[in-house]
Amino acid sequence: MSSSGRGIVIVGDSIAGCTAARELRARGHGGPLTMIGADADGCYARPPLSKHVLKGEAAEAETWDLSDLDITTIGDRAVSVDTESRTVSTAGGTHVPYDSLIVASGAAARRIAGPDQAGETVLRTFDDVRALRPKLEAASTAIIIGAGFLGMEVASACVSRGIEVTVVDVDPPLKRLLGSFLSDAISARAEDASVRFVRTESPVSLSGRPVTGVEFAGRTLEADLVVTCAGDVPETAWLAGAGIADDRGVAIDERCATACSGVFAAGDVAYSRTGPGRAPFWSNAVAQGKVAAASALGIEPACAPTDDYFWTEILGLSIKVVGPLPLDGKPTVLEGSVQQGSALLQWNHRDGRTTVVAFGIKKPVGLLRRLTRGSVAATNQGIHS
Ligand SMILES: Cc1cc2nc3c(=O)[nH]c(=O)nc-3n(C[C@H](O)[C@H](O)[C@H](O)COP(=O)(O)OP(=O)(O)OC[C@H]3O[C@@H](n4cnc5c(N)ncnc54)[C@H](O)[C@@H]3O)c2cc1C
């Protein structure tokens, strides 16, 4: 860091930003550290929102305490950055100078409602959950748009509340992410739980003002509750004109450096211009937060800027994945049985890499990581670590 005393500014106070802050202090940054966050609920974890908080198993979001880090926090939205004067400006009119900037502004839920269409329901923030919970309590029927992991987690919350649920997508559940084998297994489990899938070849739009259903291919489906789980959009509006972001997000290299000197990025806002592109998952946000912090200090990162561990929970089934995605073809079954909802599976990719999936079976992530590196002996009778 330069000796100007401007210090490091982080925009975004979720997992990527908070990890970067903790790493900066852990790696010896004793200078000024400012974190700008737009969410009135502060720093909290998103994964439990669609699992425990939505189901009512937990009332509140899981929050983090950063009070030991001596950070100046600004609860406001960054609206612009001037890379010449190295200043971030907020909606409230605060101008915050920086030597290094870490962009960790994440993503927002992708919305599909028309401009004059009120009442679209999405799930990205704790506030979204607060709005969604009473609707779940009142609903007997629901339509979920999108059969990705988020759509399937919301469908699971509906099932646990006895709501009749229809999931609409162009693809079968989680097929783009996990491939046909696991998609078929998840479909079978969902259909056993009376989840109805509707495939559409054309894009869906929302019907009603306010929203009451979906329209696609000349059909209209209506329900008490319609939830859009159609992916996310990197939060880059505040970077407009700065030469830091494009329409895919913020391009980063192996050190999480952007095209702009002194500006680094981490998490859902970023995509790797050399590696796997955009991978908007928790473990990546953690890894990139650490790498961006080290790079802002000009020191060697302690980890790689990608981490291919991902997990989800669908209809009471925990699915943990370590390794590259998507998954083509059939796996080797290392333990258990997919039909019985408890199996350890391994995919060997053509490029020599391996993906291991714990499908409804309790396995520590460390073991899955070791299996992908081939450092654990696996037979179809079991795993010998
Ligand atoms: C409901 C849900 C469940 C999930 N479950 C899983 C899971 O099971 N497994 C998994 O691997 N991943 C899961 N994810 C994905 C994971 O949560 C994200 O990858 C992770 O939150 C990304 O962290 P981030 O810090 O990059 O961005 P975000 O979490 O999007 O946080 C960005 C923060 O920046 C703030 N911000 C944005 N713009 C500005 C601005 N202009 N000024 C100031 N602040 C700004 C936002 O308010 C936000 O707090 C889930 C996501 C959701 C929404």
The ligand as a MOL file (V3000), in Angstrom:
LIG
                    3D

  0  0  0     0  0            999 V3000
M  V30 BEGIN CTAB
M  V30 COUNTS 53 58 0 0 0
M  V30 BEGIN ATOM
M  V30 1 C -30.5710 -17.8260 -1.4210 0
M  V30 2 C -29.2030 -18.2270 -1.8660 0
M  V30 3 C -28.7060 -19.4730 -1.5080 0
M  V30 4 C -27.4220 -19.8600 -1.8950 0
M  V30 5 N -26.9700 -21.0900 -1.5620 0
M  V30 6 C -25.7320 -21.4710 -1.9410 0
M  V30 7 C -25.2350 -22.7640 -1.6300 0
M  V30 8 O -25.9290 -23.5680 -1.0190 0
M  V30 9 N -23.9800 -23.0810 -2.0190 0
M  V30 10 C -23.1690 -22.1890 -2.6910 0
M  V30 11 O -22.0240 -22.5220 -3.0230 0
M  V30 12 N -23.6130 -20.9590 -3.0070 0
M  V30 13 C -24.8730 -20.5850 -2.6600 0
M  V30 14 N -25.3320 -19.3280 -2.9850 0
M  V30 15 C -24.4390 -18.4040 -3.6810 0
M  V30 16 C -23.5830 -17.6290 -2.6890 0
M  V30 17 O -24.3640 -17.1510 -1.6330 0
M  V30 18 C -22.9120 -16.4740 -3.4330 0
M  V30 19 O -21.9790 -17.0450 -4.3240 0
M  V30 20 C -22.2230 -15.5170 -2.4760 0
M  V30 21 O -23.1540 -14.8670 -1.6400 0
M  V30 22 C -21.4420 -14.4640 -3.2600 0
M  V30 23 O -20.8990 -13.5620 -2.3660 0
M  V30 24 P -20.4600 -12.0950 -2.8120 0
M  V30 25 O -19.9170 -11.4740 -1.5720 0
M  V30 26 O -19.6150 -12.1590 -4.0150 0
M  V30 27 O -21.7780 -11.3660 -3.3010 0
M  V30 28 P -23.2160 -11.0980 -2.6280 0
M  V30 29 O -23.5270 -12.2010 -1.6420 0
M  V30 30 O -24.1260 -10.8550 -3.7510 0
M  V30 31 O -22.9710 -9.7660 -1.8130 0
M  V30 32 C -22.6620 -8.5430 -2.4080 0
M  V30 33 C -22.9500 -7.4370 -1.4220 0
M  V30 34 O -22.6090 -6.1950 -2.0190 0
M  V30 35 C -23.6190 -5.2560 -1.7560 0
M  V30 36 N -23.6310 -4.2870 -2.8670 0
M  V30 37 C -24.0090 -4.4940 -4.1450 0
M  V30 38 N -23.8650 -3.3530 -4.8620 0
M  V30 39 C -23.3890 -2.4350 -4.0090 0
M  V30 40 C -23.0370 -1.0710 -4.1520 0
M  V30 41 N -23.1480 -0.4500 -5.3120 0
M  V30 42 N -22.5940 -0.4080 -3.0620 0
M  V30 43 C -22.4520 -1.0390 -1.8660 0
M  V30 44 N -22.7770 -2.3200 -1.6840 0
M  V30 45 C -23.2210 -3.0250 -2.7310 0
M  V30 46 C -24.8990 -6.0490 -1.6850 0
M  V30 47 O -25.8860 -5.3750 -0.9060 0
M  V30 48 C -24.4200 -7.3430 -1.0410 0
M  V30 49 O -24.5490 -7.3010 0.3530 0
M  V30 50 C -26.6210 -18.9490 -2.6280 0
M  V30 51 C -27.1290 -17.6940 -3.0100 0
M  V30 52 C -28.4150 -17.3390 -2.6300 0
M  V30 53 C -28.9620 -16.0040 -3.0470 0
M  V30 END ATOM
M  V30 BEGIN BOND
M  V30 1 1 1 2
M  V30 2 1 2 3
M  V30 3 2 2 52
M  V30 4 2 3 4
M  V30 5 1 4 5
M  V30 6 1 4 50
M  V30 7 2 5 6
M  V30 8 1 6 7
M  V30 9 1 6 13
M  V30 10 2 7 8
M  V30 11 1 7 9
M  V30 12 1 9 10
M  V30 13 2 10 11
M  V30 14 1 10 12
M  V30 15 2 12 13
M  V30 16 1 13 14
M  V30 17 1 14 15
M  V30 18 1 14 50
M  V30 19 1 15 16
M  V30 20 1 16 17
M  V30 21 1 16 18
M  V30 22 1 18 19
M  V30 23 1 18 20
M  V30 24 1 20 21
M  V30 25 1 20 22
M  V30 26 1 22 23
M  V30 27 1 23 24
M  V30 28 2 24 25
M  V30 29 1 24 26
M  V30 30 1 24 27
M  V30 31 1 27 28
M  V30 32 2 28 29
M  V30 33 1 28 30
M  V30 34 1 28 31
M  V30 35 1 31 32
M  V30 36 1 32 33
M  V30 37 1 33 34
M  V30 38 1 33 48
M  V30 39 1 34 35
M  V30 40 1 35 36
M  V30 41 1 35 46
M  V30 42 1 36 37
M  V30 43 1 36 45
M  V30 44 2 37 38
M  V30 45 1 38 39
M  V30 46 1 39 40
M  V30 47 2 39 45
M  V30 48 1 40 41
M  V30 49 2 40 42
M  V30 50 1 42 43
M  V30 51 2 43 44
M  V30 52 1 44 45
M  V30 53 1 46 47
M  V30 54 1 46 48
M  V30 55 1 48 49
M  V30 56 2 50 51
M  V30 57 1 51 52
M  V30 58 1 52 53
M  V30 END BOND
M  V30 END CTAB
M  END
